[in-house]
Amino acid sequence: MKLRENSMDLIIKRFEDLTTRELYDLLQVRVAVFVVEQDCPYQELDGKDLFSYHIFYKENGCIQAYLRVVDPNPGCDKVAIGRVLTVRRGSGLGKKVMLAGIRVAQEKLGADNIYIEAQTYAKGFYEQLGFQQISDEFLEDGIPHIKMLLTL
């Protein structure tokens, strides 16, 4: 699904519906942010992309914001949102892409709860969207995280 919002396109696709170019672009931006920028070598390709909705804003052919909505699976029995990123921080795109992800979780997956593992520094951002902390802080790939839950 592709929707036009101002000068950007909002794209919502299951893994099998992504073009090879879209897949390349989203993996490229994820590696740029989570591996290179955060100087954190980890296994970016974790298998969850295969059973996820991929939601991203594109402008002039470039991904500006992205996240994935992961189906309930053996590793997590709740709908989860992960790999949340924006290229232009502070622009409001993070909130826009999160609201799109929450909507997809509700409408496409019937979610009544959404689970995230958030980097601790972003706790306030997620709390503004209604998420609540449900764990103590823990390290994931050397970066402090917390588990959070949104009850819909």
C-alpha positions in Angstrom: 0.0 0.0 0.0 1.3 3.5 -0.9 -0.2 6.7 0.4 1.0 10.2 -0.5 1.4 12.6 2.5 2.7 16.1 1.6 5.9 15.5 -0.3 6.4 12.0 1.1 5.0 8.5 0.3 4.0 6.2 3.2 4.6 2.7 2.1 3.3 -0.4 4.0 4.2 -3.8 2.7 4.7 -7.4 3.8 8.2 -8.8 3.3 7.1 -10.8 0.2 5.7 -7.7 -1.4 8.8 -5.6 -1.1 10.7 -5.0 -4.4 14.4 -5.9 -4.3 15.2 -2.2 -4.5 13.0 -1.4 -1.5 14.6 -4.3 0.5 18.1 -3.1 -0.4 17.2 0.5 0.6 15.6 -0.4 3.9 18.5 -2.7 4.9 21.0 0.0 3.9 19.4 2.6 6.1 19.0 0.2 9.0 22.7 -0.8 8.8 23.7 2.9 8.5 21.8 3.8 11.7 22.0 0.8 13.9 25.4 -0.7 13.0 27.6 2.1 11.6 26.2 5.3 13.4 25.8 3.5 16.7 29.2 1.7 16.2 27.5 -1.5 17.2 28.3 -4.7 15.2 25.5 -7.1 15.6 23.4 -9.5 13.4 21.0 -7.0 11.7 19.3 -9.8 9.7 17.5 -11.7 12.4 14.8 -13.5 10.4 12.0 -11.4 11.7 11.7 -9.4 8.5 10.2 -12.4 6.9 7.0 -12.2 9.0 6.7 -8.4 9.4 5.0 -5.4 7.9 7.6 -2.9 6.7 6.4 0.7 7.0 8.5 3.6 5.7 8.3 7.1 4.5 10.1 7.9 1.2 11.0 11.3 -0.2 12.7 11.7 -3.6 13.4 8.0 -3.6 15.1 7.9 -0.2 13.8 6.4 3.0 13.4 9.1 5.6 11.7 7.0 8.4 11.2 3.2 8.9 10.0 0.6 11.3 8.7 -3.0 11.1 5.6 -4.5 12.8 6.4 -8.1 13.7 3.7 -10.7 13.8 3.4 -12.7 17.1 6.0 -15.6 16.9 7.6 -18.2 19.0 10.1 -15.6 20.4 7.4 -13.1 21.3 3.7 -13.9 21.6 2.7 -10.2 21.1 2.7 -8.0 18.1 6.0 -6.0 18.3 7.4 -2.9 16.7 11.1 -2.7 16.1 13.9 -1.1 14.0 12.4 2.3 14.5 14.5 5.0 12.8 14.4 8.4 11.2 17.0 10.0 9.0 16.0 13.6 9.9 15.7 13.5 13.7 13.6 16.1 15.4 11.4 16.5 12.3 8.3 14.7 13.7 8.8 11.7 11.4 9.4 9.3 14.2 6.0 10.0 15.7 4.4 9.8 12.3 5.9 6.4 11.4 5.1 5.1 14.9 1.5 6.1 14.6 1.4 4.4 11.2 2.9 1.3 12.8 0.4 1.3 15.6 -2.4 1.6 13.1 -1.1 -1.3 11.1 -0.7 -3.5 14.2 -4.4 -2.8 15.1 -5.9 -3.0 11.7 -3.9 -5.8 10.0 -2.9 -7.9 13.0 -5.7 -7.2 15.5 -3.3 -6.2 18.2 -4.6 -5.2 21.6 -1.0 -4.8 22.9 2.2 -3.8 21.2 5.6 -4.8 22.6 8.9 -3.0 22.0 12.4 -3.2 23.3 13.4 0.5 23.3 16.8 2.0 23.7 16.6 3.6 27.2 17.4 7.1 25.9 14.2 7.0 23.8 11.9 6.1 26.8 10.2 9.5 26.9 9.4 9.4 23.1 7.6 6.1 23.5 5.9 7.2 26.7 4.4 10.1 24.7 2.8 7.5 22.5 1.3 5.6 25.5 4.0 2.9 26.0 4.8 1.9 29.6 8.0 0.4 30.8 7.6 -3.2 31.9 11.2 -4.3 32.7 14.4 -3.1 34.3 17.1 -1.8 32.1 19.2 -4.4 30.3 22.0 -4.4 27.7 21.3 -5.5 24.2 24.5 -5.5 22.0 26.1 -3.3 24.6 23.3 -0.6 24.4 21.0 0.0 27.4 17.4 -1.0 26.6 14.0 -1.4 28.3 11.0 -3.5 27.5 7.8 -1.4 27.0 4.2 -2.2 26.3 1.3 -0.3 24.7 -2.2 -1.4 25.7 -4.7 -0.5 23.1 
